[in-house]
């Protein structure tokens, strides 16, 4: 299932135009898939990640998807 995003993204990467653009796309896909694999809401996690990265006092380890200190509201609620 995780490969599905990669296959869909493959067509989008044709329009990356540069190596840096392709690297940025691959990084975003990696972050999204890792967040999903840890049971996080992707949208909420990306907002949390960007806020954490903009804060100079935040440790990078504290905002990783596997961090024990992530807020509970970032997790996908089970039905």
C-alpha positions as CSV (number, residue, x, y, z in Angstrom):
1,X,0.0,0.0,0.0
2,X,2.8,2.4,0.8
3,X,4.1,2.0,-2.8
4,X,0.8,3.4,-4.2
5,X,1.8,6.9,-3.3
6,X,5.1,6.4,-5.0
7,X,3.5,5.1,-8.2
8,X,1.1,8.0,-8.3
9,X,3.9,10.5,-7.6
10,X,6.0,9.1,-10.4
11,X,4.1,11.0,-13.0
12,X,4.3,14.2,-10.9
13,X,8.1,13.8,-10.7
14,X,8.4,14.2,-14.4
15,X,7.6,17.9,-13.8
16,X,10.1,18.4,-11.1
17,X,12.4,20.1,-13.7
18,X,15.5,20.0,-11.6
19,X,17.4,17.6,-9.3
20,X,16.6,19.8,-6.3
21,X,12.9,19.8,-7.2
22,X,12.9,16.0,-7.4
23,X,14.8,15.8,-4.1
24,X,12.2,18.1,-2.4
25,X,9.3,15.9,-3.8
26,X,11.0,12.7,-2.5
27,X,11.5,14.3,0.9
28,X,7.8,15.3,1.2
29,X,6.7,11.8,0.1
30,X,9.0,10.3,2.7
31,X,7.7,12.5,5.5
32,X,4.1,11.8,4.5
33,X,4.5,8.0,4.3
34,X,6.5,7.9,7.6
35,X,3.8,9.9,9.4
36,X,1.1,7.5,8.0
37,X,3.1,4.4,9.1
38,X,3.2,5.8,12.7
39,X,-0.5,6.3,12.7
40,X,-0.4,10.1,12.5
41,X,-2.9,12.5,10.8
42,X,-0.8,13.7,7.9
43,X,-2.3,17.2,7.8
44,X,-2.0,17.8,11.5
45,X,1.5,16.4,11.6
46,X,2.7,18.6,8.8
47,X,1.4,21.7,10.5
48,X,3.0,20.5,13.8
49,X,6.3,19.8,12.0
50,X,6.5,23.2,10.3
51,X,5.7,25.0,13.5
52,X,8.4,22.9,15.3
53,X,11.0,23.6,12.6
54,X,10.3,27.3,12.8
55,X,10.9,27.2,16.6
56,X,14.7,27.4,17.3
57,X,14.3,25.8,20.7
58,X,12.6,22.7,19.5
59,X,14.8,19.6,19.3
60,X,14.5,17.7,16.0
61,X,14.1,14.4,17.8
62,X,11.0,15.8,19.6
63,X,9.1,16.4,16.3
64,X,10.0,13.1,14.5
65,X,7.0,10.8,13.8
66,X,8.4,8.2,16.3
67,X,8.8,10.7,19.1
68,X,7.1,9.7,22.4
69,X,6.5,13.4,23.1
70,X,4.1,14.1,20.2
71,X,0.7,15.4,21.2
72,X,-2.0,12.7,21.2
73,X,-4.2,14.8,18.9
74,X,-1.8,14.1,16.0
75,X,-2.8,10.4,16.0
76,X,-5.5,9.1,13.8
77,X,-8.5,8.2,15.8
78,X,-9.6,4.5,15.5
79,X,-13.2,3.9,14.6
